[in-house]
Amino acid sequence: MSVKGRIESALASVAQLGTGIDWVVGGSTGLMLRGLPLTSEPNDLDLYIDEADFDRLYSLLSPYAVDSPVLSETGIYRSTLCHFQLEGVSVELVGGFIVSAHGCRYETKVSELLKPLAERVIVDGKYFVHTVPLAHELWFNVLRDRPDRYQLIMDAYVQDEAKHEDALKQLESYNTFTPGMIRKVHQMIAEKRTGVLR
């Protein structure tokens, strides 16, 4: 089975077990499911969830757990983390994820923002899963200084900007970004739109 096939099978399993709990797919797997041209296939599956819902989903997935939940604070990141093996795929459950960088503080509010703004993707032919909005991936990768990733995301963003604008505005209004960083992101989008960035 292909990497994409294994990941979709793993997501189908999570969708079956985690019915009624708000979680979203992020990282390279989310971009792959959207059809973005990644330079390499994802090597794991990142699931974001609110801290309040973490224990419920962990309990349902616990037969597949390879470790116990821990509070992780490394560099610019803070979250509750644990890992599973599903369908041969390494799955990371990330609860209450916060990124603090460049004077900004970005919190992944799944139930309140990311899931309502998410794009639904069908996996395994019958299960809908929610992928984080492109605006999330854009800000996340700008904050962690990953131009290789945010340039790719901006390419997709400007192809259908109207579709993504509301998510960008909401994420910016619900989080703490410096005026300078907001200007930088909007300028990069404008330059990408006009073809200045190659």
Long-range contacts (C-beta under 8 A, 24 or more apart in sequence): 3-41, 3-42, 4-32, 4-41, 6-87, 6-88, 6-89, 7-32, 7-42, 7-45, 7-87, 7-89, 8-123, 8-124, 9-86, 9-87, 9-89, 9-124, 10-45, 10-86, 10-87, 10-88, 10-89, 10-91, 11-45, 11-123, 11-124, 11-127, 11-129, 12-123, 12-124, 12-126, 12-127, 13-86, 13-87, 14-47, 14-61, 14-86, 14-91, 14-129, 15-123, 15-127, 15-128, 15-129, 16-127, 17-60, 17-61, 18-57, 18-60, 18-61, 21-49, 21-53, 21-56, 21-57, 21-60, 22-49, 22-50, 22-53, 22-110, 22-111, 22-115, 23-47, 23-48, 23-49, 23-53, 23-57, 23-93, 23-110, 23-115, 23-130, 24-48, 24-49, 24-110, 24-114, 24-115, 24-118, 24-130, 24-131, 24-132, 25-121, 25-129, 25-130, 25-131, 25-132, 26-94, 26-108, 26-131, 26-132, 26-136, 26-137, 26-140, 30-131, 30-132, 30-137, 31-137, 31-152, 31-153, 33-121, 33-123, 33-129, 33-131, 34-119, 34-121, 34-131, 34-134, 34-156, 36-152, 36-153, 36-156, 37-152, 38-152, 39-148, 43-90, 44-89, 44-90, 44-91, 44-92, 45-86, 45-89, 45-90, 45-91, 45-92, 46-92, 46-94, 47-91, 47-92, 47-93, 47-94, 48-94, 48-95, 48-97, 48-108, 48-110, 48-114, 48-132, 49-93, 49-94, 49-95, 49-110, 50-95, 50-96, 50-109, 50-110, 50-111, 51-80, 51-95, 51-96, 53-95, 53-110, 53-111, 54-80, 54-93, 54-95, 54-96, 57-93, 58-82, 58-93, 61-86, 61-91, 61-93, 64-91, 69-93, 69-95, 76-100, 76-101, 76-143, 76-144, 99-140, 99-143, 99-144, 101-143, 101-144, 101-145, 102-143, 102-178, 102-181, 103-178, 103-180, 103-181, 104-143, 104-175, 104-176, 104-177, 104-178, 104-181, 105-175, 105-176, 106-139, 106-140, 106-143, 106-171, 106-175, 106-176, 106-177, 107-175, 108-132, 108-136, 109-174, 112-174, 113-170, 113-171, 113-174, 117-166, 117-167, 117-170, 117-171, 133-164, 133-167, 133-171, 134-164, 134-167, 135-164, 135-167, 135-168, 135-170, 135-171, 136-167, 136-171, 138-168, 138-185, 139-171, 139-172, 139-175, 139-177, 139-185, 142-181, 142-184, 142-185, 142-188, 150-188, 151-192, 151-197, 154-188, 154-189, 154-192, 154-197, 155-192, 157-189, 157-192, 158-189, 158-192, 158-193, 161-189, 161-193
